[in-house]
Amino acid sequence: MSKKRTRALSLTLASGLTATAALIAIPDAGFAATADTGSRQPTHQHPTIGWHSCMLGDDDETGKELDRAGARCGEVVVPLDYGRPKGRSITVAMSRLPATNRAERLGTLMINTGGPGGSAVGDVLPLHDWLGEVADRFDLVGMDPRFVGRSTPLDCGWPVSTWVRGGGPDRASFSRTAAFEADLARRCGARHADVLPYISTRNTARDMDIVRTALGEQKISYLGYSYGTYLGSVYAQMFPGRTDRLVLDSAVDPSAYGPRLLRPAGEANEAGLRDWARWTATHPDQTPPGEPGLGDTEAAVLATVDRIRSSAAHHPLRVGDFRLDAGSVTGLLLAGLGDDRDEPSADLAATVHVLDRAARGEIAKPTPSLLESLTFLLTGAESEYGSAQSAILCGDAAAPRDPEVYLRDIRAARVREPRFATITRNLGPCAFWPILPREHPTVINNPAPALIVQSTGDTRTTYQGASALHRVLTGSRMLTLRNARIHAVYGNYANDCVDDRVNAYLIDGKLPATDVTCR
């Protein structure tokens, strides 16, 4: 298998809020119950996929790449409301890159690379690279979840691309954040009140099973990263016996999943920041010529970071055409801690150098990487992404509606999480969402065979969360990468121990006899 990461993937996991409010039951009409209590499966559909070229226009670079690689794209029609299967319909888009070794083909491997709200249509290309010879044995299918990417779209017309914000611990800052999030929720309700009740992971899992049927497969194999581990777990629970190989990388604790899913990650990010500060202190070569260093010890680097955050809290930092408050600075730090390798560590150091110049009142020009991040954080360039992400989270589990719950949580956590509590425990639009979830969150507890892959230092989905999933997927095995801080391990981190064991499982379908540890 090639160890070079030849194409980029976006593996994200949003912060947000948790389920406490009452839920509304979904109607039973027209469905036969599966083993998952409350799930419904259409009994009458004979779905088909309309395959065609992937390129949607001359400027569609992803489509061009897919076409050059021999992929085909298509759509399947699914019910908007599975309680009314003959009512309004929507489309779900997908790509398929066929197995080249047809004589030894093992079936379909469906992928989801995270989000929630991430598109998977283009991700068959990097996954094909990562899988190496294994990819020759599977048809790779990347399905865009409902209202994501090339599927029937959703755009709430947001002024920003993401709803994740830092606010507090002072009341004035927190109140501004609450007003901002309430406005985002209002915009979604005004534009899409008719479809918001039907955007959920459970409905995406139902869509997946329609795709499985349309592909003519009795079972599908599945590779999910980040949020994709939750989607895969929900599918296995709702549709028992319909998964073959199941790989869940950087796993979400299903009992903690919901709008506040990043809440357990505050301490992991504090540890990750300390780890990065140690790296930075021992790499003075990353300091731009003529600039002061960030610090020659871990403590000195952290002091520089804290000085930048304090400065932004008093006066927004001017970086190019952008103005950054303390919440924006914290968001940049959190986004940069998902990978402990030298290149992303150096990229975060370059970002902090720019912020340091701004905090000292000097002209601060963003690096290309920082410009891309600021465009995403502070403009509506990708409003569709944030809109779909929030709609999925808010549709999966209800959030506390009282803003004081979050402010108290932020203040209580500051001792353990002095830098990140304001973002990992903050409120989001789900606190003001115009509708409540129509179904209870899926309770995961089944013997589906699965290989759970996790690094011990993951700052987005914690090792403790992956261990929790391992306990409720009673037929699973855990593949642990120790002494690593990485979100998305298999294929991405180029660890032979991990990659070889995942490849072996995908080829022969046999889980390790016991849990396995790699270093």
Secondary structure as a PSIPRED ss2 file (coil, helix, strand):
# PSIPRED VFORMAT (PSIPRED V4.0)

   1 M C   1.000  0.000  0.000
   2 S C   1.000  0.000  0.000
   3 K C   1.000  0.000  0.000
   4 K C   1.000  0.000  0.000
   5 R C   1.000  0.000  0.000
   6 T C   1.000  0.000  0.000
   7 R C   1.000  0.000  0.000
   8 A C   1.000  0.000  0.000
   9 L C   1.000  0.000  0.000
  10 S C   1.000  0.000  0.000
  11 L C   1.000  0.000  0.000
  12 T C   1.000  0.000  0.000
  13 L E   0.000  0.000  1.000
  14 A C   1.000  0.000  0.000
  15 S C   1.000  0.000  0.000
  16 G C   1.000  0.000  0.000
  17 L C   1.000  0.000  0.000
  18 T C   1.000  0.000  0.000
  19 A C   1.000  0.000  0.000
  20 T C   1.000  0.000  0.000
  21 A C   1.000  0.000  0.000
  22 A C   1.000  0.000  0.000
  23 L C   1.000  0.000  0.000
  24 I C   1.000  0.000  0.000
  25 A C   1.000  0.000  0.000
  26 I C   1.000  0.000  0.000
  27 P C   1.000  0.000  0.000
  28 D C   1.000  0.000  0.000
  29 A C   1.000  0.000  0.000
  30 G C   1.000  0.000  0.000
  31 F E   0.000  0.000  1.000
  32 A E   0.000  0.000  1.000
  33 A E   0.000  0.000  1.000
  34 T C   1.000  0.000  0.000
  35 A C   1.000  0.000  0.000
  36 D C   1.000  0.000  0.000
  37 T C   1.000  0.000  0.000
  38 G C   1.000  0.000  0.000
  39 S C   1.000  0.000  0.000
  40 R E   0.000  0.000  1.000
  41 Q E   0.000  0.000  1.000
  42 P E   0.000  0.000  1.000
  43 T C   1.000  0.000  0.000
  44 H C   1.000  0.000  0.000
  45 Q C   1.000  0.000  0.000
  46 H C   1.000  0.000  0.000
  47 P C   1.000  0.000  0.000
  48 T C   1.000  0.000  0.000
  49 I C   1.000  0.000  0.000
  50 G E   0.000  0.000  1.000
  51 W E   0.000  0.000  1.000
  52 H E   0.000  0.000  1.000
  53 S C   1.000  0.000  0.000
  54 C C   1.000  0.000  0.000
  55 M C   1.000  0.000  0.000
  56 L C   1.000  0.000  0.000
  57 G C   1.000  0.000  0.000
  58 D C   1.000  0.000  0.000
  59 D C   1.000  0.000  0.000
  60 D C   1.000  0.000  0.000
  61 E H   0.000  1.000  0.000
  62 T H   0.000  1.000  0.000
  63 G H   0.000  1.000  0.000
  64 K H   0.000  1.000  0.000
  65 E H   0.000  1.000  0.000
  66 L H   0.000  1.000  0.000
  67 D H   0.000  1.000  0.000
  68 R H   0.000  1.000  0.000
  69 A H   0.000  1.000  0.000
  70 G C   1.000  0.000  0.000
  71 A C   1.000  0.000  0.000
  72 R E   0.000  0.000  1.000
  73 C E   0.000  0.000  1.000
  74 G E   0.000  0.000  1.000
  75 E E   0.000  0.000  1.000
  76 V E   0.000  0.000  1.000
  77 V E   0.000  0.000  1.000
  78 V E   0.000  0.000  1.000
  79 P E   0.000  0.000  1.000
  80 L C   1.000  0.000  0.000
  81 D C   1.000  0.000  0.000
  82 Y C   1.000  0.000  0.000
  83 G C   1.000  0.000  0.000
  84 R C   1.000  0.000  0.000
  85 P C   1.000  0.000  0.000
  86 K C   1.000  0.000  0.000
  87 G C   1.000  0.000  0.000
  88 R C   1.000  0.000  0.000
  89 S E   0.000  0.000  1.000
  90 I E   0.000  0.000  1.000
  91 T E   0.000  0.000  1.000
  92 V E   0.000  0.000  1.000
  93 A E   0.000  0.000  1.000
  94 M E   0.000  0.000  1.000
  95 S E   0.000  0.000  1.000
  96 R E   0.000  0.000  1.000
  97 L E   0.000  0.000  1.000
  98 P C   1.000  0.000  0.000
  99 A C   1.000  0.000  0.000
 100 T C   1.000  0.000  0.000
 101 N C   1.000  0.000  0.000
 102 R H   0.000  1.000  0.000
 103 A H   0.000  1.000  0.000
 104 E H   0.000  1.000  0.000
 105 R C   1.000  0.000  0.000
 106 L C   1.000  0.000  0.000
 107 G E   0.000  0.000  1.000
 108 T E   0.000  0.000  1.000
 109 L E   0.000  0.000  1.000
 110 M E   0.000  0.000  1.000
 111 I E   0.000  0.000  1.000
 112 N E   0.000  0.000  1.000
 113 T C   1.000  0.000  0.000
 114 G C   1.000  0.000  0.000
 115 G E   0.000  0.000  1.000
 116 P C   1.000  0.000  0.000
 117 G C   1.000  0.000  0.000
 118 G C   1.000  0.000  0.000
 119 S C   1.000  0.000  0.000
 120 A C   1.000  0.000  0.000
 121 V H   0.000  1.000  0.000
 122 G H   0.000  1.000  0.000
 123 D H   0.000  1.000  0.000
 124 V H   0.000  1.000  0.000
 125 L H   0.000  1.000  0.000
 126 P H   0.000  1.000  0.000
 127 L H   0.000  1.000  0.000
 128 H H   0.000  1.000  0.000
 129 D H   0.000  1.000  0.000
 130 W H   0.000  1.000  0.000
 131 L H   0.000  1.000  0.000
 132 G H   0.000  1.000  0.000
 133 E H   0.000  1.000  0.000
 134 V H   0.000  1.000  0.000
 135 A H   0.000  1.000  0.000
 136 D H   0.000  1.000  0.000
 137 R H   0.000  1.000  0.000
 138 F E   0.000  0.000  1.000
 139 D E   0.000  0.000  1.000
 140 L E   0.000  0.000  1.000
 141 V E   0.000  0.000  1.000
 142 G E   0.000  0.000  1.000
 143 M E   0.000  0.000  1.000
 144 D C   1.000  0.000  0.000
 145 P C   1.000  0.000  0.000
 146 R C   1.000  0.000  0.000
 147 F C   1.000  0.000  0.000
 148 V C   1.000  0.000  0.000
 149 G C   1.000  0.000  0.000
 150 R C   1.000  0.000  0.000
 151 S C   1.000  0.000  0.000
 152 T C   1.000  0.000  0.000
 153 P C   1.000  0.000  0.000
 154 L C   1.000  0.000  0.000
 155 D C   1.000  0.000  0.000
 156 C C   1.000  0.000  0.000
 157 G C   1.000  0.000  0.000
 158 W C   1.000  0.000  0.000
 159 P C   1.000  0.000  0.000
 160 V C   1.000  0.000  0.000
 161 S C   1.000  0.000  0.000
 162 T C   1.000  0.000  0.000
 163 W C   1.000  0.000  0.000
 164 V C   1.000  0.000  0.000
 165 R C   1.000  0.000  0.000
 166 G C   1.000  0.000  0.000
 167 G C   1.000  0.000  0.000
 168 G C   1.000  0.000  0.000
 169 P C   1.000  0.000  0.000
 170 D C   1.000  0.000  0.000
 171 R H   0.000  1.000  0.000
 172 A H   0.000  1.000  0.000
 173 S H   0.000  1.000  0.000
 174 F H   0.000  1.000  0.000
 175 S H   0.000  1.000  0.000
 176 R H   0.000  1.000  0.000
 177 T H   0.000  1.000  0.000
 178 A H   0.000  1.000  0.000
 179 A H   0.000  1.000  0.000
 180 F H   0.000  1.000  0.000
 181 E H   0.000  1.000  0.000
 182 A H   0.000  1.000  0.000
 183 D H   0.000  1.000  0.000
 184 L H   0.000  1.000  0.000
 185 A H   0.000  1.000  0.000
 186 R H   0.000  1.000  0.000
 187 R H   0.000  1.000  0.000
 188 C H   0.000  1.000  0.000
 189 G H   0.000  1.000  0.000
 190 A H   0.000  1.000  0.000
 191 R H   0.000  1.000  0.000
 192 H H   0.000  1.000  0.000
 193 A C   1.000  0.000  0.000
 194 D C   1.000  0.000  0.000
 195 V C   1.000  0.000  0.000
 196 L H   0.000  1.000  0.000
 197 P H   0.000  1.000  0.000
 198 Y H   0.000  1.000  0.000
 199 I C   1.000  0.000  0.000
 200 S C   1.000  0.000  0.000
 201 T H   0.000  1.000  0.000
 202 R H   0.000  1.000  0.000
 203 N H   0.000  1.000  0.000
 204 T H   0.000  1.000  0.000
 205 A H   0.000  1.000  0.000
 206 R H   0.000  1.000  0.000
 207 D H   0.000  1.000  0.000
 208 M H   0.000  1.000  0.000
 209 D H   0.000  1.000  0.000
 210 I H   0.000  1.000  0.000
 211 V H   0.000  1.000  0.000
 212 R H   0.000  1.000  0.000
 213 T H   0.000  1.000  0.000
 214 A H   0.000  1.000  0.000
 215 L H   0.000  1.000  0.000
 216 G C   1.000  0.000  0.000
 217 E C   1.000  0.000  0.000
 218 Q C   1.000  0.000  0.000
 219 K C   1.000  0.000  0.000
 220 I E   0.000  0.000  1.000
 221 S E   0.000  0.000  1.000
 222 Y E   0.000  0.000  1.000
 223 L E   0.000  0.000  1.000
 224 G E   0.000  0.000  1.000
 225 Y E   0.000  0.000  1.000
 226 S C   1.000  0.000  0.000
 227 Y H   0.000  1.000  0.000
 228 G H   0.000  1.000  0.000
 229 T H   0.000  1.000  0.000
 230 Y H   0.000  1.000  0.000
 231 L H   0.000  1.000  0.000
 232 G H   0.000  1.000  0.000
 233 S H   0.000  1.000  0.000
 234 V H   0.000  1.000  0.000
 235 Y H   0.000  1.000  0.000
 236 A H   0.000  1.000  0.000
 237 Q H   0.000  1.000  0.000
 238 M H   0.000  1.000  0.000
 239 F C   1.000  0.000  0.000
 240 P C   1.000  0.000  0.000
 241 G C   1.000  0.000  0.000
 242 R C   1.000  0.000  0.000
 243 T E   0.000  0.000  1.000
 244 D E   0.000  0.000  1.000
 245 R E   0.000  0.000  1.000
 246 L E   0.000  0.000  1.000
 247 V E   0.000  0.000  1.000
 248 L E   0.000  0.000  1.000
 249 D E   0.000  0.000  1.000
 250 S C   1.000  0.000  0.000
 251 A C   1.000  0.000  0.000
 252 V C   1.000  0.000  0.000
 253 D C   1.000  0.000  0.000
 254 P C   1.000  0.000  0.000
 255 S C   1.000  0.000  0.000
 256 A C   1.000  0.000  0.000
 257 Y C   1.000  0.000  0.000
 258 G C   1.000  0.000  0.000
 259 P C   1.000  0.000  0.000
 260 R C   1.000  0.000  0.000
 261 L C   1.000  0.000  0.000
 262 L C   1.000  0.000  0.000
 263 R H   0.000  1.000  0.000
 264 P H   0.000  1.000  0.000
 265 A H   0.000  1.000  0.000
 266 G H   0.000  1.000  0.000
 267 E H   0.000  1.000  0.000
 268 A H   0.000  1.000  0.000
 269 N H   0.000  1.000  0.000
 270 E H   0.000  1.000  0.000
 271 A H   0.000  1.000  0.000
 272 G H   0.000  1.000  0.000
 273 L H   0.000  1.000  0.000
 274 R H   0.000  1.000  0.000
 275 D H   0.000  1.000  0.000
 276 W H   0.000  1.000  0.000
 277 A H   0.000  1.000  0.000
 278 R H   0.000  1.000  0.000
 279 W H   0.000  1.000  0.000
 280 T H   0.000  1.000  0.000
 281 A H   0.000  1.000  0.000
 282 T C   1.000  0.000  0.000
 283 H C   1.000  0.000  0.000
 284 P H   0.000  1.000  0.000
 285 D H   0.000  1.000  0.000
 286 Q H   0.000  1.000  0.000
 287 T C   1.000  0.000  0.000
 288 P C   1.000  0.000  0.000
 289 P C   1.000  0.000  0.000
 290 G C   1.000  0.000  0.000
 291 E C   1.000  0.000  0.000
 292 P C   1.000  0.000  0.000
 293 G C   1.000  0.000  0.000
 294 L C   1.000  0.000  0.000
 295 G C   1.000  0.000  0.000
 296 D C   1.000  0.000  0.000
 297 T C   1.000  0.000  0.000
 298 E H   0.000  1.000  0.000
 299 A H   0.000  1.000  0.000
 300 A H   0.000  1.000  0.000
 301 V H   0.000  1.000  0.000
 302 L H   0.000  1.000  0.000
 303 A H   0.000  1.000  0.000
 304 T H   0.000  1.000  0.000
 305 V H   0.000  1.000  0.000
 306 D H   0.000  1.000  0.000
 307 R H   0.000  1.000  0.000
 308 I H   0.000  1.000  0.000
 309 R H   0.000  1.000  0.000
 310 S H   0.000  1.000  0.000
 311 S H   0.000  1.000  0.000
 312 A H   0.000  1.000  0.000
 313 A H   0.000  1.000  0.000
 314 H H   0.000  1.000  0.000
 315 H C   1.000  0.000  0.000
 316 P C   1.000  0.000  0.000
 317 L E   0.000  0.000  1.000
 318 R E   0.000  0.000  1.000
 319 V E   0.000  0.000  1.000
 320 G C   1.000  0.000  0.000
 321 D C   1.000  0.000  0.000
 322 F E   0.000  0.000  1.000
 323 R E   0.000  0.000  1.000
 324 L E   0.000  0.000  1.000
 325 D C   1.000  0.000  0.000
 326 A H   0.000  1.000  0.000
 327 G H   0.000  1.000  0.000
 328 S H   0.000  1.000  0.000
 329 V H   0.000  1.000  0.000
 330 T H   0.000  1.000  0.000
 331 G H   0.000  1.000  0.000
 332 L H   0.000  1.000  0.000
 333 L H   0.000  1.000  0.000
 334 L H   0.000  1.000  0.000
 335 A H   0.000  1.000  0.000
 336 G C   1.000  0.000  0.000
 337 L C   1.000  0.000  0.000
 338 G C   1.000  0.000  0.000
 339 D E   0.000  0.000  1.000
 340 D C   1.000  0.000  0.000
 341 R C   1.000  0.000  0.000
 342 D H   0.000  1.000  0.000
 343 E H   0.000  1.000  0.000
 344 P H   0.000  1.000  0.000
 345 S H   0.000  1.000  0.000
 346 A H   0.000  1.000  0.000
 347 D H   0.000  1.000  0.000
 348 L H   0.000  1.000  0.000
 349 A H   0.000  1.000  0.000
 350 A H   0.000  1.000  0.000
 351 T H   0.000  1.000  0.000
 352 V H   0.000  1.000  0.000
 353 H H   0.000  1.000  0.000
 354 V H   0.000  1.000  0.000
 355 L H   0.000  1.000  0.000
 356 D H   0.000  1.000  0.000
 357 R H   0.000  1.000  0.000
 358 A H   0.000  1.000  0.000
 359 A H   0.000  1.000  0.000
 360 R C   1.000  0.000  0.000
 361 G C   1.000  0.000  0.000
 362 E C   1.000  0.000  0.000
 363 I C   1.000  0.000  0.000
 364 A C   1.000  0.000  0.000
 365 K C   1.000  0.000  0.000
 366 P C   1.000  0.000  0.000
 367 T C   1.000  0.000  0.000
 368 P H   0.000  1.000  0.000
 369 S H   0.000  1.000  0.000
 370 L H   0.000  1.000  0.000
 371 L H   0.000  1.000  0.000
 372 E H   0.000  1.000  0.000
 373 S H   0.000  1.000  0.000
 374 L H   0.000  1.000  0.000
 375 T H   0.000  1.000  0.000
 376 F H   0.000  1.000  0.000
 377 L H   0.000  1.000  0.000
 378 L H   0.000  1.000  0.000
 379 T C   1.000  0.000  0.000
 380 G C   1.000  0.000  0.000
 381 A C   1.000  0.000  0.000
 382 E C   1.000  0.000  0.000
 383 S H   0.000  1.000  0.000
 384 E H   0.000  1.000  0.000
 385 Y H   0.000  1.000  0.000
 386 G H   0.000  1.000  0.000
 387 S H   0.000  1.000  0.000
 388 A H   0.000  1.000  0.000
 389 Q H   0.000  1.000  0.000
 390 S H   0.000  1.000  0.000
 391 A H   0.000  1.000  0.000
 392 I H   0.000  1.000  0.000
 393 L H   0.000  1.000  0.000
 394 C H   0.000  1.000  0.000
 395 G H   0.000  1.000  0.000
 396 D H   0.000  1.000  0.000
 397 A C   1.000  0.000  0.000
 398 A C   1.000  0.000  0.000
 399 A C   1.000  0.000  0.000
 400 P C   1.000  0.000  0.000
 401 R C   1.000  0.000  0.000
 402 D C   1.000  0.000  0.000
 403 P H   0.000  1.000  0.000
 404 E H   0.000  1.000  0.000
 405 V H   0.000  1.000  0.000
 406 Y H   0.000  1.000  0.000
 407 L H   0.000  1.000  0.000
 408 R H   0.000  1.000  0.000
 409 D H   0.000  1.000  0.000
 410 I H   0.000  1.000  0.000
 411 R H   0.000  1.000  0.000
 412 A H   0.000  1.000  0.000
 413 A H   0.000  1.000  0.000
 414 R C   1.000  0.000  0.000
 415 V C   1.000  0.000  0.000
 416 R C   1.000  0.000  0.000
 417 E C   1.000  0.000  0.000
 418 P C   1.000  0.000  0.000
 419 R C   1.000  0.000  0.000
 420 F C   1.000  0.000  0.000
 421 A H   0.000  1.000  0.000
 422 T H   0.000  1.000  0.000
 423 I H   0.000  1.000  0.000
 424 T H   0.000  1.000  0.000
 425 R C   1.000  0.000  0.000
 426 N C   1.000  0.000  0.000
 427 L C   1.000  0.000  0.000
 428 G C   1.000  0.000  0.000
 429 P H   0.000  1.000  0.000
 430 C H   0.000  1.000  0.000
 431 A H   0.000  1.000  0.000
 432 F H   0.000  1.000  0.000
 433 W C   1.000  0.000  0.000
 434 P C   1.000  0.000  0.000
 435 I C   1.000  0.000  0.000
 436 L C   1.000  0.000  0.000
 437 P C   1.000  0.000  0.000
 438 R C   1.000  0.000  0.000
 439 E C   1.000  0.000  0.000
 440 H C   1.000  0.000  0.000
 441 P C   1.000  0.000  0.000
 442 T C   1.000  0.000  0.000
 443 V C   1.000  0.000  0.000
 444 I C   1.000  0.000  0.000
 445 N C   1.000  0.000  0.000
 446 N E   0.000  0.000  1.000
 447 P C   1.000  0.000  0.000
 448 A C   1.000  0.000  0.000
 449 P C   1.000  0.000  0.000
 450 A E   0.000  0.000  1.000
 451 L E   0.000  0.000  1.000
 452 I E   0.000  0.000  1.000
 453 V E   0.000  0.000  1.000
 454 Q E   0.000  0.000  1.000
 455 S E   0.000  0.000  1.000
 456 T C   1.000  0.000  0.000
 457 G C   1.000  0.000  0.000
 458 D C   1.000  0.000  0.000
 459 T C   1.000  0.000  0.000
 460 R C   1.000  0.000  0.000
 461 T C   1.000  0.000  0.000
 462 T C   1.000  0.000  0.000
 463 Y H   0.000  1.000  0.000
 464 Q H   0.000  1.000  0.000
 465 G H   0.000  1.000  0.000
 466 A H   0.000  1.000  0.000
 467 S H   0.000  1.000  0.000
 468 A H   0.000  1.000  0.000
 469 L H   0.000  1.000  0.000
 470 H H   0.000  1.000  0.000
 471 R H   0.000  1.000  0.000
 472 V H   0.000  1.000  0.000
 473 L E   0.000  0.000  1.000
 474 T C   1.000  0.000  0.000
 475 G C   1.000  0.000  0.000
 476 S E   0.000  0.000  1.000
 477 R E   0.000  0.000  1.000
 478 M E   0.000  0.000  1.000
 479 L E   0.000  0.000  1.000
 480 T E   0.000  0.000  1.000
 481 L E   0.000  0.000  1.000
 482 R C   1.000  0.000  0.000
 483 N C   1.000  0.000  0.000
 484 A C   1.000  0.000  0.000
 485 R C   1.000  0.000  0.000
 486 I E   0.000  0.000  1.000
 487 H C   1.000  0.000  0.000
 488 A C   1.000  0.000  0.000
 489 V C   1.000  0.000  0.000
 490 Y C   1.000  0.000  0.000
 491 G C   1.000  0.000  0.000
 492 N C   1.000  0.000  0.000
 493 Y C   1.000  0.000  0.000
 494 A C   1.000  0.000  0.000
 495 N C   1.000  0.000  0.000
 496 D H   0.000  1.000  0.000
 497 C H   0.000  1.000  0.000
 498 V H   0.000  1.000  0.000
 499 D H   0.000  1.000  0.000
 500 D H   0.000  1.000  0.000
 501 R H   0.000  1.000  0.000
 502 V H   0.000  1.000  0.000
 503 N H   0.000  1.000  0.000
 504 A H   0.000  1.000  0.000
 505 Y H   0.000  1.000  0.000
 506 L H   0.000  1.000  0.000
 507 I H   0.000  1.000  0.000
 508 D H   0.000  1.000  0.000
 509 G C   1.000  0.000  0.000
 510 K C   1.000  0.000  0.000
 511 L C   1.000  0.000  0.000
 512 P C   1.000  0.000  0.000
 513 A C   1.000  0.000  0.000
 514 T C   1.000  0.000  0.000
 515 D C   1.000  0.000  0.000
 516 V E   0.000  0.000  1.000
 517 T E   0.000  0.000  1.000
 518 C E   0.000  0.000  1.000
 519 R C   1.000  0.000  0.000
